[in-house]
Amino acid sequence: MNFCKKITAILLTFALVLPVYAADSINGFVFGDANANGRVDISDAAEVLMKVNLGDKYETELEKKVNDKGAAFTLMNADGDGKLTAADAAHILKNTEEEKKVVLGDEQFDEYIPLLKGKRVALFSNHTGIVGNKTSISDEEDYEGSDLVQLGLDKSGNEITYGEHILDALIERDINVTAIFSPEHGFRGTASAGESIDDSVDEKTGVPILSLYHNNTHYPSQESMDTFDILVVDMQDVGLRYYTYYISMYYLMDACASGGKEVMILDRPNPNGFYVDGPILKEEYRSGVGQLPIPIVYGMTWGELAKMINGEGWLETGKDTCKLTVIPCRNYSHDMKTNLIRKPSPNIKDMRAVYLYASTCFFENTYVSVGRGTQMPFEIYGSPYLNEKDYPYSFTPKSMEGAAYPPFEGEKCNGKSLREIPMEEIWENGINLDYLIGAYRDFTKENPDKDFFANPMAGERYWIDLLSGSDELRKQIVAGKSAEEIKASWQDDIKSFMEQRKPYLLYD
């Protein structure tokens, strides 16, 4: 039920029975955890509604008081008539709801549009750059099973519509957008993983789209760098080191630092920002699926990560050489679990995949499929080389948009589905190595003549070594180490990283 319906229902219920509640016209009525449920929320404001008389006075002042137990709110009687009204309580209820809403960086036009006036602007974005994450179901609350609903659809399976894209928002406000840089999967987010994408032109605006995934070149050309003065970044990521969008941001920051260009990050929440997990990438294992010495799950927004890239001297030009501005989110904290509004890439199709990706991506380029070429990638895994008795779940990959020629195309894969595991368990486990270790042991027992990790070509590294950031994880699994033993070996580095990142954090 939305806010207006809640207020109407409460007022109708108590219209004839509410007593006058005496209140000091200066100090007002203070409520904290009014209904003693252990938190201050909308239900406490409803409790206040039950204690005040009806009225139509909406002029009020709001003062937020914070103490060790949380927030309390003071409702003032602005007109000095010596009493509080239901209208006053309704007003404060509305304000408390608005205070809780996360405001994205791209929504804060007054903060950044003046900084772009008179400059040539390049935009690094894709289909996820929707201002404020506005959709036709923006106010819809979470419900049981929502993690399995494909992003881009409502719970009835109908396609949702999206609000204004950052490109259109900038042009509408007379900002001179001269170029768009697009990452892996392209500006529209439909190309397959690693697919080469040609430059093009945005049909609606006529702005050139410059691909950072063109002919195996991921670094911007000097010609493209000459087209702008400031780079604006607005894109949804999933917060994992082997998810490639941040690497494109890193390359662009590096080029901007070298060329004396400014960079502005319009920050967004990280859906995996509530924890840190995984080994740190070693320098000799830098690749297209890992560029920075950070854990697999680094628990930072792009604004925070960009500050760390700049401050730690990870750019070729050295420490603090990028002219960086971050427009932070408001009302966001790292303990939040925020939902995405559309698929960030073709094979991350729902929120369950967003959370499982940290654990199941290790199957890529092994003898086990992670479900590319199905409607449930990263939520299932299987192989023709695993026996049906131990792996009763089955699927058959096929080519589709975003998954051309998937592994084991047309072959029955015996495996497991992770779609019924409680979300709380997935969140608590973080990176879960049991899936990988179990499949490795069973595969090796059935196929002793084959290398589960798929021997790389001469002179190249195992793909899992690139994903994990060294050869240690692979060697630990081959040596028979348990998931608990392996994760324990990461902890000292994780603690060091969390200390290292502290100066760059923007959110609690």
C-alpha positions in Angstrom: 0.0 0.0 0.0 1.5 3.4 -1.0 1.8 6.4 1.4 -1.4 8.2 0.4 -3.5 5.0 0.9 -1.9 4.4 4.3 -2.8 7.9 5.5 -6.3 7.7 4.1 -7.0 4.4 5.8 -5.7 5.6 9.2 -7.7 8.8 9.1 -10.9 7.1 8.1 -10.5 4.5 10.9 -9.9 7.0 13.7 -11.8 10.1 12.5 -14.5 9.8 15.1 -12.6 8.5 18.0 -9.3 10.4 18.2 -9.0 12.5 21.4 -7.3 15.9 21.6 -3.6 15.4 22.5 -2.2 18.3 24.4 1.2 19.4 23.2 3.5 22.3 23.9 3.3 24.7 21.0 7.1 25.2 21.0 8.5 21.7 21.6 5.8 19.7 19.8 5.3 16.0 20.2 8.4 13.8 20.1 8.2 10.2 19.0 10.9 7.6 18.6 10.1 3.9 18.7 6.4 4.7 19.5 5.1 1.2 19.0 8.2 -0.5 20.7 9.0 -2.7 17.7 12.7 -1.9 17.9 13.0 0.6 15.1 11.8 4.1 14.1 9.7 3.8 10.9 6.5 4.6 9.2 4.4 2.6 11.7 5.6 5.0 14.5 4.2 8.0 12.6 1.0 6.1 12.3 1.0 5.7 16.1 1.2 9.5 16.3 -1.8 9.8 14.0 -3.8 7.9 16.6 -2.9 10.3 19.3 -3.7 13.7 17.7 -6.9 15.3 16.6 -7.9 15.8 13.0 -7.1 19.0 11.1 -6.0 20.4 7.8 -2.8 22.3 8.9 0.1 21.0 6.9 2.6 23.7 7.7 5.2 22.2 10.0 8.9 22.2 10.8 10.9 19.0 11.0 13.8 18.4 13.3 15.7 15.1 13.2 17.3 14.1 16.5 19.9 11.3 16.5 20.9 9.4 19.5 22.6 6.0 20.3 19.3 4.2 19.9 18.5 5.7 16.5 16.4 8.5 15.2 13.6 10.4 16.8 11.5 13.1 15.2 10.0 16.3 16.6 6.7 17.4 15.1 6.1 21.1 15.6 2.8 23.0 15.8 3.8 25.8 13.5 0.7 27.9 13.7 0.9 28.2 17.5 -2.7 27.2 18.2 -1.5 24.9 21.1 -2.4 21.6 19.5 -1.1 19.1 17.0 -3.2 17.8 14.1 -3.3 14.6 12.1 -2.2 16.7 9.2 1.0 17.6 11.0 1.6 13.9 11.7 0.9 13.1 8.0 3.4 15.7 7.0 6.2 14.3 9.1 5.3 10.8 8.0 5.8 11.9 4.4 9.2 13.5 5.3 10.4 10.4 7.1 9.6 8.3 4.0 11.4 10.8 1.7 14.4 10.8 4.0 14.8 7.1 3.6 14.8 7.1 -0.2 18.2 6.6 -1.9 18.9 9.5 -4.3 21.4 8.6 -7.1 24.1 10.9 -8.2 22.5 11.5 -11.6 19.3 12.8 -10.0 21.1 15.7 -8.4 21.1 18.1 -11.4 21.7 21.2 -9.3 24.9 19.7 -8.1 26.6 18.8 -11.4 24.9 20.5 -14.4 26.5 23.9 -13.6 29.9 22.1 -13.6 29.3 20.9 -17.2 28.0 24.2 -18.8 30.3 25.5 -21.5 32.3 22.3 -21.8 32.4 19.5 -24.3 31.1 16.4 -22.5 31.8 12.7 -23.2 29.5 10.2 -21.6 30.5 6.7 -20.4 27.3 4.9 -20.1 25.0 2.2 -21.5 21.4 1.0 -21.2 21.6 1.1 -17.4 22.1 4.9 -17.2 18.4 5.6 -16.2 18.2 8.7 -14.1 17.1 7.9 -10.6 16.4 4.3 -11.7 12.9 5.4 -12.5 10.6 2.8 -14.0 6.9 2.1 -14.3 7.2 -0.1 -11.1 9.5 2.1 -9.1 7.2 2.1 -6.1 6.6 -1.6 -6.1 7.8 -3.3 -2.9 9.9 -6.5 -2.7 7.9 -9.7 -2.6 8.6 -13.4 -2.1 10.3 -14.7 -5.3 11.2 -11.2 -6.7 14.8 -12.3 -6.9 13.7 -14.8 -9.7 11.8 -12.3 -11.8 13.7 -11.3 -14.8 15.0 -7.8 -14.7 12.9 -5.7 -17.0 9.7 -7.5 -16.2 7.1 -6.9 -13.5 5.8 -9.8 -11.4 3.1 -10.6 -14.0 5.8 -11.0 -16.7 5.0 -7.7 -18.5 7.7 -5.5 -19.8 8.3 -2.4 -17.7 9.0 1.1 -19.0 12.0 3.2 -18.0 12.4 6.8 -17.1 14.8 9.3 -18.7 18.3 8.2 -19.8 21.2 10.3 -18.6 22.1 11.1 -22.3 18.7 12.6 -22.9 18.7 14.4 -19.5 22.0 16.1 -20.3 20.9 17.1 -23.8 17.6 18.4 -22.5 19.6 20.7 -20.1 21.6 22.1 -23.0 24.8 20.2 -22.2 27.0 19.7 -25.2 27.5 15.9 -25.4 30.1 15.3 -28.1 30.7 11.5 -27.6 29.5 8.4 -25.9 31.9 5.7 -24.8 30.3 2.2 -24.6 31.7 -0.8 -22.6 31.5 -4.6 -23.1 28.1 -5.6 -24.5 27.7 -2.2 -26.2 25.7 0.9 -25.5 22.4 -1.1 -25.6 23.8 -4.0 -23.6 22.9 -6.8 -26.0 26.2 -8.0 -27.4 27.8 -11.3 -26.3 30.6 -11.4 -23.8 33.9 -10.2 -25.3 32.2 -9.6 -28.7 33.9 -6.9 -30.9 31.5 -3.9 -31.4 31.9 -1.3 -34.1 31.5 2.5 -33.5 28.1 3.8 -34.3 25.7 6.8 -33.8 22.9 7.1 -31.4 19.8 7.2 -33.5 17.8 9.4 -31.2 20.4 12.1 -30.5 22.9 11.8 -33.3 25.8 11.6 -30.8 28.7 9.3 -31.9 29.0 6.1 -29.9 32.7 5.1 -29.5 33.1 1.4 -28.6 35.7 0.4 -26.1 35.4 -3.2 -27.3 36.5 -2.8 -30.9 39.1 -5.0 -32.6 40.5 -6.2 -29.3 41.2 -2.6 -28.2 39.8 -1.5 -24.9 41.7 1.8 -24.5 40.3 5.0 -26.0 42.1 6.4 -29.1 43.8 9.8 -29.1 41.3 10.9 -31.7 38.4 10.1 -29.4 40.1 11.9 -26.5 40.3 15.1 -28.5 36.5 15.3 -28.7 35.8 16.3 -25.1 36.8 18.3 -22.0 35.2 16.3 -19.3 34.0 12.7 -19.0 30.8 11.9 -17.2 30.3 8.4 -15.9 26.9 7.0 -15.2 26.5 3.2 -15.3 25.2 0.3 -13.2 27.8 -2.2 -12.1 27.5 -5.4 -10.0 30.7 -4.7 -7.8 32.9 -7.7 -8.8 36.5 -7.6 -10.0 35.9 -9.8 -13.0 32.8 -7.8 -14.1 34.5 -5.7 -16.8 32.7 -2.4 -16.7 34.9 -0.9 -14.0 38.0 -1.8 -16.2 36.7 0.4 -18.9 36.2 3.2 -16.4 39.8 2.6 -15.2 41.2 2.9 -18.8 39.2 6.0 -19.4 40.4 7.6 -16.1 44.0 6.7 -17.1 43.5 8.3 -20.5 41.9 11.4 -19.0 44.7 11.8 -16.5 47.3 11.6 -19.3 45.4 14.1 -21.4 44.5 16.6 -18.8 40.7 15.8 -19.0 38.3 16.0 -16.1 36.3 13.0 -14.9 32.9 13.2 -13.1 31.3 10.1 -11.5 27.5 10.2 -11.0 27.5 7.6 -8.2 25.2 4.6 -7.9 24.7 1.9 -5.2 26.6 -1.3 -5.5 24.2 -4.3 -5.2 27.1 -6.4 -3.8 28.4 -3.5 -1.6 27.4 -5.1 1.7 30.4 -7.4 2.0 34.1 -7.9 0.9 35.3 -11.3 -0.1 37.9 -13.1 -2.3 41.6 -13.1 -3.0 43.5 -10.0 -4.0 44.6 -9.9 -7.7 48.4 -10.2 -8.2 50.1 -7.9 -10.6 51.3 -10.6 -13.0 47.7 -11.8 -13.4 46.2 -8.5 -14.7 44.0 -9.2 -17.7 40.7 -8.2 -19.4 38.8 -9.7 -16.4 40.9 -8.1 -13.6 43.0 -5.0 -13.5 43.3 -3.8 -9.9 44.8 -5.2 -6.7 41.4 -5.6 -5.0 39.3 -8.6 -3.8 36.8 -10.2 -6.1 34.0 -8.6 -4.1 35.4 -5.2 -3.1 32.3 -3.7 -1.5 32.6 -0.1 -3.0 30.7 2.1 -5.3 32.3 3.4 -8.5 32.7 6.8 -6.9 34.6 5.2 -4.0 36.6 3.0 -6.3 37.5 5.9 -8.6 38.8 7.8 -5.6 40.9 4.8 -4.6 42.3 4.4 -8.1 43.3 8.0 -8.1 44.6 8.2 -4.5 46.6 4.9 -4.5 48.5 5.9 -7.7 47.1 3.0 -9.8 47.0 5.3 -12.9 50.1 5.4 -15.2 50.5 9.1 -14.4 50.7 8.5 -10.7 48.9 9.5 -7.5 46.0 12.0 -7.6 46.7 12.9 -11.2 43.1 12.6 -12.4 40.9 15.7 -12.0 38.1 13.7 -10.3 34.7 14.9 -9.1 32.2 12.4 -7.5 28.5 13.3 -7.0 27.6 10.8 -4.2 24.3 9.1 -3.6 22.2 10.4 -0.7 20.8 8.2 2.0 22.8 5.2 0.8 24.9 2.9 3.1 26.9 -0.2 2.5 24.6 -2.4 4.5 21.7 -1.9 2.0 20.7 -4.5 -0.5 19.6 -2.5 -3.5 17.7 -3.9 -6.5 18.6 -3.3 -10.1 16.0 -2.2 -12.6 17.3 -3.9 -15.8 19.8 -6.5 -16.8 23.3 -4.9 -16.5 24.6 -7.4 -19.1 22.8 -10.1 -21.1 23.5 -13.0 -18.8 22.8 -11.3 -15.5 19.1 -11.7 -15.8 17.7 -11.3 -12.2 18.8 -10.4 -8.7 19.6 -14.0 -7.8 22.2 -14.0 -10.6 23.6 -10.7 -9.3 24.3 -12.4 -5.9 25.4 -15.8 -7.2 27.8 -14.5 -9.9 30.7 -14.1 -7.4 30.5 -17.9 -6.8 29.5 -19.4 -10.1 31.6 -17.3 -12.5 34.6 -19.6 -11.6 33.0 -22.3 -13.9 33.7 -20.2 -17.0 36.0 -21.9 -19.5 36.1 -25.2 -17.5 34.4 -28.5 -18.4 31.2 -27.2 -16.6 28.7 -24.8 -18.1 27.3 -22.0 -15.9 24.1 -21.9 -17.9 25.0 -19.5 -20.7 22.4 -20.1 -23.5 19.6 -20.6 -21.0 17.2 -18.3 -19.1 19.1 -18.9 -15.8 22.8 -18.3 -16.3 24.9 -18.2 -13.1 22.0 -19.8 -11.2 22.6 -23.3 -12.6 25.6 -25.3 -13.6 26.2 -28.7 -15.3 28.1 -30.7 -17.9 27.7 -33.7 -20.2 30.7 -35.1 -18.2 28.8 -35.2 -14.9 26.7 -38.2 -14.1 22.9 -37.9 -14.1 22.5 -39.9 -10.8 24.5 -37.3 -8.7 23.4 -34.4 -10.8 19.7 -34.9 -11.6 19.0 -31.3 -12.8 19.5 -30.9 -16.5 19.5 -28.2 -19.2 20.5 -27.9 -22.9 22.3 -24.6 -23.9 21.3 -23.0 -27.2 22.4 -19.8 -29.0 20.4 -16.7 -28.1 20.9 -12.9 -28.0 23.8 -12.2 -25.7 25.0 -15.9 -25.7 26.1 -16.8 -29.2 27.5 -20.4 -29.4 27.5 -21.1 -25.6 29.6 -24.0 -24.2 28.0 -27.4 -24.8 25.5 -26.0 -27.2 22.8 -28.6 -28.0 24.2 -31.0 -25.5 22.4 -32.2 -22.3 24.2 -31.0 -19.2 23.6 -32.8 -15.9 24.0 -30.4 -13.0 22.4 -28.5 -10.2 20.0 -25.6 -9.8 20.7 -22.9 -7.1 17.3 -21.2 -7.6 15.7 -22.5 -4.5 18.5 -21.7 -2.0 17.2 -19.0 0.4 18.5 -15.6 -0.4 19.6 -15.1 3.2 21.9 -18.1 2.9 23.4 -16.8 -0.3 24.1 -13.4 1.3 25.6 -15.0 4.4 27.9 -17.3 2.5 29.4 -14.7 0.2 31.7 -16.4 -2.2 30.7 -20.1 -1.9 33.4 -22.4 -3.2 31.5 -25.6 -2.4 29.8 -25.6 -5.9 33.2 -25.4 -7.7 35.0 -27.9 -5.4 32.2 -30.4 -5.5 32.0 -30.3 -9.3 35.8 -30.6 -9.6 36.0 -33.7 -7.4 33.1 -35.5 -9.1 34.3 -34.6 -12.6 37.8 -35.7 -11.9 36.6 -39.0 -10.5 34.5 -39.7 -13.6 37.1 -38.3 -16.1 40.6 -38.8 -14.7 42.1 -38.3 -18.2 40.7 -34.7 -18.5 41.7 -31.4 -16.8 38.6 -29.9 -15.3 40.1 -26.4 -15.7 40.6 -27.0 -19.4 44.3 -26.8 -20.3 45.1 -23.4 -21.7 46.9 -22.9 -25.0 50.6 -22.6 -25.0 51.8 -19.4 -23.4 48.4 -18.6 -21.9 47.1 -18.9 -18.4 44.2 -20.9 -17.0 41.0 -18.8 -17.1 40.3 -19.5 -13.5 43.7 -18.1 -12.6 42.7 -14.8 -14.3 39.4 -14.8 -12.6 40.8 -15.5 -9.1 43.8 -13.3 -9.6 46.6 -15.9 -9.2 47.2 -19.7 -9.5 46.6 -20.2 -5.8 42.9 -21.0 -5.9 43.3 -23.6 -8.6 46.2 -25.3 -6.9 44.4 -25.3 -3.5 41.4 -27.1 -5.1 43.7 -29.6 -6.8 45.5 -30.2 -3.5 42.2 -31.1 -1.8 41.7 -28.0 0.3 38.2 -27.4 1.7 36.2 -24.2 1.0 36.7 -23.2 4.6 40.5 -23.6 4.4 40.7 -21.7 1.2 38.6 -18.8 2.4 40.6 -18.6 5.6 43.7 -18.1 3.5 42.2 -14.8 2.1 41.4 -13.2 5.4 44.6 -11.3 6.2 44.7 -9.7 2.7 41.0 -8.8 3.0 41.6 -7.1 6.4 44.5 -5.1 4.9 42.4 -4.1 1.9 39.6 -2.8 4.2 42.1 -0.6 6.0 43.5 0.6 2.7 40.2 1.6 1.3 39.0 3.6 4.4 40.1 7.0 3.2 38.1 6.7 0.0 34.7 5.5 1.4 31.8 7.9 1.0 29.2 5.9 2.8 28.9 4.1 6.2 
